[in-house]
Each structure stands twice: as C-alpha cells, then as structure tokens.
Amino acid sequence: MNISTYKKALFFFILNVFFGKNNLILSQNIEVNQDPKFEQLLKEKRKINSGITINNRYKIQVFTGNNELSKKAFVDFKKEFKDFDATIVFNTPSYKVWVGNYKTRIEAERNLKLLVKKYPNAFIIKPSKL
C-alpha cells in the first residue's frame, strides 16, 4: 500500500468514528448552561426593535452607548424635546438613540442644527437595515 491509500483509509476510519451508527460522541446528550440574563437580553432587543421600521427616511443619531446609558439619554432627550419622535435601537455592539423620521435630508439637517447645540456629536443617518 502506498501513502495515498493509507491516508484514504485513515480518513474513512475517522469518518466512521465520528459519524458511525454506534458513535458514542454523537449519541451523548449535551447540556447547555445558559445565563438567564441572555434570554432577558434577547427579549429586551425584540421589544426595542419591534416597532422600528426601516424605510427610505433620514434620522438623527444623538447617542450611542450601553443599554442603561442609552435609556437615560432617551429619557433626558424626551424631557427636553417633547415634540421630537425618538427611539432606542440595538445595533451590535451598542444601543443608539435615533430621532425623527425625515423624508428629505434637508429636513433632517434643519433639525440637526437645533439638536447639535445639546448633542454636539449628533449626525444624520439613513439606516438601510438593522
């Protein structure tokens, strides 16, 4: 037998060990220990993103950060700018506070001039998907 034949035989032996009918490796029950906070995080993401529709409109991003800080930024924003539509979006790896739903970039730029006084890092976005 040459080396190529040995390699083939070894390959098929390994396949049989891992995927054979009486395989002990694949027939074992596997238990996954998942942190309960993981499911809570998924529920939070679904809740936050459930009402968000991505369309061909412009938005202004006024904040990005972790969950708690974005909630605080959202509440603070709504206190000061009651007439503005705002939402929190989770976009890996952070949460973002988006403002408005503008048809044109000019409309978004007008509102950005107001918001940049309080939120100097604010900028216009046109989200295409989450």
C-alpha positions in Angstrom: 0.0 0.0 0.0 1.2 3.5 -0.8 0.8 6.6 1.4 -2.2 7.8 -0.5 -4.1 4.6 0.3 -3.2 4.9 4.0 -4.5 8.5 4.0 -7.8 7.4 2.5 -8.2 4.5 4.9 -7.4 6.8 7.8 -9.9 9.4 6.5 -12.7 6.8 6.3 -11.8 5.4 9.7 -12.1 8.9 11.2 -15.4 9.5 9.4 -16.7 6.2 10.8 -15.6 7.0 14.3 -17.3 10.4 14.3 -20.4 9.7 12.2 -20.9 6.0 12.5 -24.2 4.5 13.8 -22.9 3.4 17.1 -21.0 6.6 17.7 -20.6 7.5 21.4 -19.6 11.0 20.7 -22.8 12.0 18.7 -25.2 9.9 20.8 -24.4 11.6 24.1 -26.8 14.2 25.5 -25.4 17.6 25.7 -26.5 20.0 28.4 -26.1 23.7 27.7 -26.0 26.0 30.8 -27.2 29.4 29.6 -27.0 32.5 31.7 -30.6 33.6 32.4 -29.7 37.2 31.5 -29.1 36.1 27.9 -32.8 35.3 27.3 -33.7 38.6 29.1 -31.3 40.5 26.7 -32.9 38.8 23.7 -36.4 39.8 24.9 -35.2 43.4 25.5 -33.8 43.6 22.0 -37.0 42.2 20.5 -39.1 44.7 22.5 -36.9 47.7 21.5 -36.7 46.8 17.8 -40.3 45.6 17.4 -41.7 49.0 16.5 -38.9 50.1 14.3 -39.4 50.0 10.6 -36.5 50.7 8.3 -37.6 52.8 5.4 -36.1 55.3 3.0 -36.1 58.1 5.6 -33.4 60.0 7.4 -32.8 60.0 11.2 -30.5 61.8 13.5 -28.4 59.8 15.9 -27.9 61.7 19.2 -26.4 59.0 21.4 -24.6 55.6 21.3 -23.6 53.5 24.3 -24.7 50.7 26.6 -28.3 49.9 27.5 -28.6 51.9 30.7 -26.9 55.0 29.4 -29.0 54.9 26.2 -32.2 54.7 28.3 -31.0 57.7 30.4 -30.1 59.6 27.2 -33.6 58.8 25.7 -35.4 60.0 28.8 -33.4 63.2 29.0 -33.9 63.8 25.3 -37.7 63.3 25.6 -37.8 65.7 28.6 -36.2 68.5 26.6 -37.5 67.8 23.1 -41.1 66.6 23.7 -42.2 67.2 20.1 -39.5 65.0 18.6 -40.0 61.4 17.8 -37.2 59.3 19.3 -36.4 55.6 19.7 -33.7 53.3 21.1 -32.2 50.9 18.6 -29.9 48.0 19.4 -27.3 47.6 16.7 -24.4 45.4 17.7 -22.5 46.2 19.9 -24.3 49.2 21.3 -27.6 50.9 21.7 -28.4 54.1 19.8 -30.9 56.9 20.3 -32.4 57.9 16.9 -34.5 61.0 16.5 -37.0 61.8 13.8 -38.3 60.2 10.6 -37.4 62.7 7.9 -38.4 62.4 4.2 -35.6 64.6 3.0 -32.0 65.2 4.1 -32.7 69.0 4.1 -35.5 68.4 6.7 -33.1 66.4 8.8 -30.3 69.0 8.5 -32.7 71.7 9.8 -33.4 69.7 12.9 -29.8 68.7 13.3 -28.9 72.4 13.7 -31.3 72.5 16.7 -30.1 69.3 18.3 -26.3 69.7 17.8 -26.4 72.5 20.4 -27.3 70.0 23.1 -25.8 66.9 21.4 -22.6 68.0 19.7 -21.8 64.5 18.3 -25.2 64.2 16.7 -25.3 63.3 13.0 -27.7 62.3 10.2 -28.1 58.7 9.2 -30.2 56.9 6.7 -30.5 53.3 8.0 -31.0 50.6 5.5 -31.3 47.6 7.8 -30.6 46.7 11.4 
